[in-house]
Amino acid sequence: QVQLVESGGGLVQPGGSLRLSCAASGSIFSFYVMGWYRQAPGKQRELVARITSDGSTNYADSVKGRFTISRENAKNTVYLQMNTLKPEDTAVYYCNVASPFSDFSSWGQGSQVTVSS
């Protein structure tokens, strides 16, 4: 069983920065894909960014150039550095770990990010 614990959310002004962290415990394998999703009120959950075990990344078009995903395999931790935040980035952000070889997927508890003046 995999448990994910997120930290780093909060309130920030437009143009500001936040860094989210997600630490995984349990049966974690280095080949797992780790990612961040978000869900704004009244909207569906969407992919923000994800990173494979070899460091390959992909981002939603809306965050390219502003957000950076990274991971530390030794610590089973994934990060999301969010810069130049906009009000439309306001959402609950969820960490995800998934196997590329099965239907295994695990979610964090969610972290609220609010961008407002």
Secondary structure, 3 states (H helix, E strand, C coil): CEEEEEECCEEECCCCCEEEEEEEEECCCCCCEEEEEEECCCCCCEEEEEECCCCCEEECCCCCCCEEEEEEHHHCEEEEEECCCCHHHCEEEEEEEECCCCCCEEECCCEEEEECC
